[in-house]
């Protein structure tokens, strides 16, 4: 369940072409997440879309003027609405509104409300022309807002509004990314124990080349690792995610590094390990590799009847030997005697926790959106979680 469910949100809309994305975002918030959303539009925003659209999706009057209202007494409305809100979101935010917030200007309903709003409860999503975004004054304003602890959703680089603009930074992120950052801002208010922790997570498979076309690997997709990474990032952690080859998008809100082989995974992990508070090895690192890979592609008549293999380095064992103050969490895939085999790994690899899953259980482990796991700590206390989404499994692991 999303932390946004049933929350009270003020959605501020300013005059940029990206405002069209705010309509579907509002619909998602009100229809799917049952949020109580009050929409506030600047005069410029109304030039791009009419208040009627947002009134329809919110089921409430859209505030367009400081001193007029169909229903409420306007005297202290700008204070009361903000004080009742769990979150204030300015999506999209133009260069103009960034300047007003930074300078403390209150010359319309939205800018006045933003003077009342706490920075820690305010999310700002800049979206504008690339030249406007990189302008030194705009960047100075954004830096000041970050220092004041406003939540800033960084714009994406991509295709911009007009053919003349072409490709560049300044694009408003998609709905999924916006929701992620709204959830992160709500979660930050709860002071999660993960907040400001440095966390390293691995996910996905590795591949060991037979030749330039063929390889040895496993069915891991990285879904469990991504669920762990996004959940930690929402809770305010600084997450480094190291991903093996996979087809699914990188986790939102994380710094992602891509690797292919077990050797590359080991190097990437060890490079970051000493600076981490928590390390979760959720990747399915391949245990074997050909002793020598063939350049090019082996022709059928040249494929050997057997391959000379060697064992890849045990990354988790190496981390356990070098562990100082880090919390070290491993994942274990076992088909039989899974609990006994996994508990042996806790002592051997100096783990604080191990998460056990068996791919023979329906809906578990590889290439599914669900999982069923048992979490074991270093005192061998076991917590078995029923089959549920990997997102919910991730939340339970972090709460263990």
TAJO-V442894 format. One record per pair of residues at least 6 apart in sequence whose C-alpha atoms are under 6 Angstrom apart, sorted by the first residue. I is the first residue (numbers start at 1). GAP is how many residues later the second one is. Records with the same first field share a line. If there is no record, write none. Layout:
I = GAP ; GAP
This chain:
5 = 28 ; 29 ; 30
6 = 28 ; 29
7 = 28
8 = 27 ; 28 ; 29 ; 77 ; 78
9 = 28 ; 76 ; 77 ; 78 ; 79
10 = 27 ; 28 ; 29 ; 78
11 = 28 ; 78 ; 79
12 = 27 ; 28 ; 29 ; 77 ; 78
13 = 28 ; 78
14 = 28 ; 31 ; 79
15 = 29 ; 30
19 = 73
27 = 30
29 = 6
37 = 21
39 = 23
40 = 22 ; 23
41 = 23
55 = 6 ; 7
65 = 44
66 = 42 ; 43
67 = 7
78 = 35
87 = 34
88 = 34
89 = 33 ; 34 ; 35
90 = 34
91 = 34
92 = 33 ; 34 ; 35
93 = 32 ; 33 ; 34
94 = 32
106 = 6
119 = 30 ; 31
120 = 29 ; 30
122 = 28
123 = 28 ; 29
124 = 28
125 = 27 ; 28
127 = 43 ; 44 ; 45
128 = 42
129 = 41
130 = 38 ; 39 ; 40
155 = 15 ; 16 ; 17
156 = 13 ; 15 ; 17
157 = 11 ; 12
158 = 9 ; 10
159 = 7 ; 8
160 = 6 ; 7
184 = 50
187 = 48
192 = 43
194 = 41 ; 43
195 = 40 ; 41 ; 42
196 = 40 ; 41
197 = 40
198 = 40 ; 78 ; 79
199 = 40 ; 77 ; 78 ; 79 ; 80
200 = 39 ; 40 ; 41 ; 79
201 = 40 ; 78 ; 79 ; 80
202 = 39 ; 40 ; 41 ; 79 ; 80 ; 81
203 = 19 ; 22 ; 40 ; 79 ; 80
204 = 16 ; 17 ; 18 ; 39 ; 40 ; 79 ; 80
205 = 15 ; 39 ; 78 ; 79 ; 80
206 = 38 ; 54 ; 55 ; 56 ; 79 ; 80
207 = 9 ; 10 ; 53 ; 54
208 = 7 ; 8 ; 53 ; 81
209 = 6 ; 84
210 = 83
211 = 82 ; 83 ; 84 ; 86
212 = 84 ; 85
219 = 147
220 = 146 ; 147
221 = 25 ; 146
224 = 166
225 = 57
226 = 25
227 = 164 ; 167
228 = 166
230 = 21
233 = 20
239 = 15
240 = 14 ; 15 ; 16
241 = 14 ; 15
242 = 14 ; 15 ; 16
243 = 15
244 = 15 ; 16
245 = 15
259 = 6
262 = 23
266 = 49
277 = 49
278 = 48 ; 49
279 = 49
280 = 49 ; 50
281 = 49
282 = 49
287 = 24 ; 25
288 = 22 ; 23 ; 24
289 = 20 ; 21
290 = 18 ; 19
291 = 17 ; 18 ; 19
317 = 32
320 = 29 ; 30
328 = 23 ; 24
329 = 22 ; 23 ; 24 ; 25
330 = 24
331 = 23 ; 24 ; 25
332 = 23 ; 24
333 = 24 ; 25
334 = 24
335 = 23
352 = 25 ; 26
353 = 23 ; 24 ; 25
354 = 21 ; 22
355 = 19 ; 20
356 = 17 ; 18
357 = 16
359 = 6
363 = 7 ; 8
364 = 7 ; 8
365 = 6
369 = 20 ; 21
370 = 18 ; 19 ; 20
371 = 16 ; 17 ; 19
372 = 13 ; 14 ; 15
373 = 11 ; 12
374 = 9 ; 10
375 = 7 ; 8
376 = 6
